Amino acid sequence: MAMAMHVSSAVLMRNNVRVVGAGAKTVVLAHGFGSDQSAWRHIEAALAPDHQVVLFDLVGAGHAQVSAYSPRRYRSLHAYAADLLEILAELSLESVIYVGHSMSGMIGLLAGITEPERFERMVFVGASPRYLNDTGYVGGFDQSDINALYAAMSSNYQAWASGFSGLVMGYPERPELAAEFASTLTSIRPDIAVAVARLIFQSDHRADLAKLSVPTLIIQTQHDPAVPAAVGTFLSTQIPRAELRIVDAQGHFPHLSAPDAVLRAVRPFISQAGSY
């Protein structure tokens, strides 16, 4: 059984970093908005027997240090990318396999552009460079949709979280999945959640995609209410060394709802690491 290595430096404590498993290859699992590292537990359990696995919580989420959050610092995804690079430097890691869900896809993108030697391969699960529709681009949302989301979050955060979790998770016949996401979502301080939602939904990293030199796997579900299929196709055509894989799953959280499908896509890609 894989045992967790507890870490104590300021950087690692800030992000509640855990290192589990053992193996020649290191996999870094980065969660998305509203969740925390526990969302990876199925993937962690499958990979830890033959990989070193690094997990952490983004500042403002999970058990990361709330005191580290500042709306001034975390006004763009670049700050989260800087945190990721600090974690890898603190652990003396290079050539890792990075798996980022949702907002952590673009966090990985920015980190991979800044220090490509830290990453051997990247996997983006349900990631989007821009959520807003634009001329010739389908992001999935109009600004009016997003403004309504901000208003709902601000007026009754608990009620919004309950409805939003069911919408993006999918699988209404498995309500425990939405309940789990609602639980991690409501554990976030509402003002932090609104601020992070704003930076995600107003961001635009389309121009950054071509700068990533790291081989990248784009994982998309058959229907993701947060990230339309067109976005996955866009990512795969704009990132120079990318490939797209549609997995047999629904919703925005396939690593929770259909982990075996995600693993079937990820394992062959991970096994190719070192072949370039």
C-alpha positions as CSV (number, residue, x, y, z in Angstrom):
1,M,0.0,0.0,0.0
2,A,1.3,3.4,-0.9
3,M,2.2,5.6,2.0
4,A,2.0,9.4,2.0
5,M,5.1,11.5,2.5
6,H,4.3,14.5,4.7
7,V,6.0,17.7,3.8
8,S,6.9,20.6,6.0
9,S,8.4,23.5,4.0
10,A,6.4,26.8,3.9
11,V,5.7,26.3,0.1
12,L,4.5,22.8,0.6
13,M,2.4,23.6,3.6
14,R,0.8,26.5,1.8
15,N,-0.6,24.2,-0.8
16,N,-1.2,21.1,1.5
17,V,1.1,19.1,-0.7
18,R,1.2,15.3,-0.4
19,V,3.5,12.8,-2.1
20,V,2.4,9.2,-2.4
21,G,3.6,6.1,-4.1
22,A,6.9,5.2,-5.7
23,G,8.2,4.8,-9.2
24,A,10.5,6.2,-11.8
25,K,7.9,8.6,-13.1
26,T,6.2,11.3,-11.2
27,V,2.6,12.3,-11.9
28,V,1.3,15.6,-10.6
29,L,-2.5,15.8,-10.1
30,A,-4.0,19.3,-10.0
31,H,-7.7,19.9,-9.2
32,G,-10.2,22.3,-10.7
33,F,-12.4,25.1,-9.5
34,G,-14.6,24.2,-6.5
35,S,-12.9,20.9,-5.7
36,D,-9.7,19.8,-3.9
37,Q,-7.1,17.1,-4.2
38,S,-9.6,14.5,-2.8
39,A,-11.3,14.6,-6.3
40,W,-8.3,12.6,-7.6
41,R,-8.6,9.8,-5.1
42,H,-9.6,7.1,-7.6
43,I,-6.8,8.2,-10.0
44,E,-4.3,8.4,-7.1
45,A,-5.1,4.9,-5.9
46,A,-4.6,3.5,-9.4
47,L,-1.3,5.3,-10.2
48,A,0.4,5.2,-6.8
49,P,1.5,1.5,-6.9
50,D,3.9,2.2,-9.8
51,H,4.3,6.0,-9.9
52,Q,5.2,8.8,-7.5
53,V,2.1,10.9,-7.2
54,V,2.1,14.6,-6.1
55,L,-1.2,16.1,-5.0
56,F,-1.9,19.6,-3.7
57,D,-4.7,22.1,-3.1
58,L,-4.9,25.4,-4.9
59,V,-4.7,28.4,-2.6
60,G,-8.2,29.3,-1.6
61,A,-9.4,25.7,-1.8
62,G,-9.3,22.5,0.2
63,H,-6.8,22.5,3.1
64,A,-4.4,25.0,1.5
65,Q,-3.6,27.9,3.8
66,V,-6.4,30.4,3.6
67,S,-4.1,33.1,4.9
68,A,-2.0,32.7,1.7
69,Y,-5.0,33.9,-0.4
70,S,-4.9,37.5,-1.6
71,P,-7.3,38.8,-4.3
72,R,-4.5,41.1,-5.5
73,R,-2.0,38.2,-6.0
74,Y,-4.5,35.7,-7.3
75,R,-6.1,38.0,-9.9
76,S,-4.9,35.8,-12.8
77,L,-4.0,32.2,-13.4
78,H,-0.3,33.2,-13.6
79,A,-0.1,33.3,-9.8
80,Y,-1.4,29.8,-9.5
81,A,1.2,28.7,-12.2
82,A,3.9,30.4,-10.1
83,D,2.7,28.3,-7.1
84,L,2.9,25.1,-9.1
85,L,6.4,25.9,-10.2
86,E,7.4,26.7,-6.6
87,I,6.1,23.3,-5.5
88,L,8.0,21.4,-8.2
89,A,11.2,23.4,-7.4
90,E,10.8,22.6,-3.7
91,L,10.5,18.9,-4.5
92,S,13.4,19.1,-7.0
93,L,11.2,17.7,-9.7
94,E,11.7,17.9,-13.4
95,S,10.2,16.0,-16.4
96,V,6.9,15.3,-14.5
97,I,3.7,14.1,-16.0
98,Y,1.2,16.8,-15.2
99,V,-2.6,16.2,-15.1
100,G,-4.7,19.3,-14.7
101,H,-8.5,19.4,-14.4
102,S,-10.5,22.4,-15.5
103,M,-8.8,25.7,-14.4
104,S,-5.6,23.7,-13.7
105,G,-5.3,22.8,-17.3
106,M,-4.5,26.5,-18.1
107,I,-2.4,26.7,-14.9
108,G,-0.3,23.9,-16.3
109,L,-0.2,25.5,-19.7
110,L,1.3,28.7,-18.2
111,A,3.7,26.8,-16.0
112,G,4.8,24.7,-19.0
113,I,5.5,27.7,-21.1
114,T,7.5,29.4,-18.3
115,E,9.6,26.3,-17.3
116,P,9.1,23.6,-20.0
117,E,11.9,21.5,-18.5
118,R,9.7,20.8,-15.5
119,F,7.2,18.8,-17.6
120,E,7.6,15.8,-19.8
121,R,3.9,15.4,-20.7
122,M,0.7,17.1,-19.9
123,V,-2.9,16.0,-19.6
124,F,-5.7,18.5,-19.6
125,V,-9.1,17.2,-18.4
126,G,-12.1,19.4,-19.2
127,A,-9.9,22.4,-19.7
128,S,-10.7,25.6,-21.6
129,P,-8.6,28.6,-22.7
130,R,-11.7,30.8,-22.9
131,Y,-15.3,30.2,-21.6
132,L,-16.9,33.1,-23.4
133,N,-18.1,32.9,-26.9
134,D,-16.3,35.1,-29.4
135,T,-16.3,35.8,-33.1
136,G,-15.4,32.5,-34.7
137,Y,-15.0,30.8,-31.3
138,V,-17.5,28.7,-29.3
139,G,-16.6,28.9,-25.6
140,G,-20.0,27.9,-24.3
141,F,-21.2,31.0,-22.5
142,D,-22.3,34.6,-23.3
143,Q,-21.3,37.4,-20.9
144,S,-24.9,37.6,-19.8
145,D,-24.8,33.9,-18.7
146,I,-21.7,34.6,-16.7
147,N,-23.1,37.8,-15.1
148,A,-26.1,35.8,-14.0
149,L,-23.8,33.2,-12.4
150,Y,-21.9,35.9,-10.5
151,A,-25.2,37.3,-9.3
152,A,-26.4,33.9,-8.1
153,M,-23.2,33.2,-6.3
154,S,-23.3,36.5,-4.5
155,S,-26.9,36.4,-3.5
156,N,-27.2,32.9,-2.1
157,Y,-23.9,31.0,-2.4
158,Q,-25.2,27.8,-0.8
159,A,-28.2,27.5,-3.0
160,W,-26.1,28.3,-6.1
161,A,-23.5,25.7,-5.2
162,S,-26.2,23.0,-4.8
163,G,-27.7,23.7,-8.2
164,F,-24.4,24.2,-10.0
165,S,-22.9,21.0,-8.7
166,G,-25.6,18.9,-10.1
167,L,-25.5,20.7,-13.5
168,V,-21.8,20.3,-14.1
169,M,-21.4,16.8,-12.6
170,G,-24.0,15.1,-14.7
171,Y,-25.2,11.6,-13.7
172,P,-28.4,12.7,-12.0
173,E,-29.0,9.0,-11.2
174,R,-25.9,9.2,-8.9
175,P,-26.7,12.2,-6.7
176,E,-23.8,11.4,-4.3
177,L,-21.4,12.7,-7.0
178,A,-23.1,16.1,-7.1
179,A,-23.3,16.1,-3.3
180,E,-19.5,15.5,-3.0
181,F,-18.8,18.4,-5.3
182,A,-21.3,20.6,-3.5
183,S,-19.5,19.8,-0.3
184,T,-16.1,20.9,-1.5
185,L,-17.6,23.9,-3.3
186,T,-19.3,25.2,-0.1
187,S,-16.2,24.7,2.0
188,I,-14.6,27.5,0.0
189,R,-15.1,31.0,1.4
190,P,-17.8,32.6,-0.8
191,D,-15.8,35.7,-1.5
192,I,-12.9,33.6,-2.7
193,A,-15.1,31.4,-4.8
194,V,-16.6,34.5,-6.5
195,A,-13.2,36.0,-7.2
196,V,-11.8,32.8,-8.6
197,A,-14.9,32.3,-10.8
198,R,-14.4,35.8,-12.2
199,L,-10.8,35.3,-13.0
200,I,-11.6,31.9,-14.7
201,F,-14.6,33.0,-16.7
202,Q,-13.1,36.3,-17.8
203,S,-9.7,34.9,-18.7
204,D,-8.5,34.3,-22.3
205,H,-5.4,32.1,-22.9
206,R,-6.0,31.3,-26.5
207,A,-2.9,33.2,-27.6
208,D,-0.8,31.2,-25.2
209,L,-1.7,27.7,-26.6
210,A,0.8,27.8,-29.5
211,K,3.7,28.5,-27.0
212,L,3.4,25.2,-25.2
213,S,6.1,22.7,-26.5
214,V,5.2,19.9,-24.1
215,P,3.3,16.9,-25.6
216,T,-0.3,17.2,-24.4
217,L,-3.3,14.9,-24.2
218,I,-6.7,16.7,-24.2
219,I,-9.4,14.6,-22.5
220,Q,-13.0,15.6,-23.1
221,T,-16.2,13.8,-22.1
222,Q,-19.0,13.1,-24.5
223,H,-21.0,16.0,-23.0
224,D,-19.5,18.6,-20.7
225,P,-21.9,21.4,-19.8
226,A,-18.9,23.6,-18.9
227,V,-16.7,22.9,-21.9
228,P,-18.3,22.3,-25.3
229,A,-16.8,19.7,-27.6
230,A,-15.6,22.5,-29.9
231,V,-13.2,23.7,-27.1
232,G,-11.4,20.3,-26.9
233,T,-11.0,20.4,-30.7
234,F,-9.7,24.0,-30.5
235,L,-7.1,23.0,-27.9
236,S,-5.9,20.0,-29.9
237,T,-5.4,22.1,-33.0
238,Q,-3.8,25.1,-31.3
239,I,-1.3,23.3,-29.0
240,P,1.5,22.1,-31.3
241,R,2.0,18.6,-29.9
242,A,-1.5,17.8,-28.7
243,E,-3.9,15.0,-29.2
244,L,-7.6,14.8,-28.3
245,R,-9.3,11.8,-26.6
246,I,-13.1,11.6,-26.1
247,V,-13.7,9.4,-23.1
248,D,-16.8,7.3,-22.4
249,A,-18.2,9.6,-19.7
250,Q,-20.5,12.6,-19.2
251,G,-20.1,15.8,-17.2
252,H,-17.2,17.9,-16.1
253,F,-15.7,15.5,-13.6
254,P,-14.9,12.2,-15.3
255,H,-12.0,11.5,-12.9
256,L,-14.8,11.2,-10.2
257,S,-17.7,9.9,-12.2
258,A,-15.8,7.6,-14.6
259,P,-12.2,7.1,-13.4
260,D,-11.6,3.9,-15.3
261,A,-12.4,5.7,-18.6
262,V,-9.9,8.4,-17.7
263,L,-7.3,5.9,-16.8
264,R,-7.8,4.1,-20.1
265,A,-6.9,7.3,-21.8
266,V,-4.1,8.4,-19.5
267,R,-2.1,5.2,-19.0
268,P,-1.0,4.7,-22.6
269,F,0.0,8.4,-22.8
270,I,2.0,8.2,-19.6
271,S,3.7,5.0,-20.8
272,Q,5.1,6.9,-23.8
273,A,6.9,9.3,-21.5
274,G,10.6,9.3,-22.3
275,S,10.1,8.3,-25.9
276,Y,10.7,11.8,-27.2
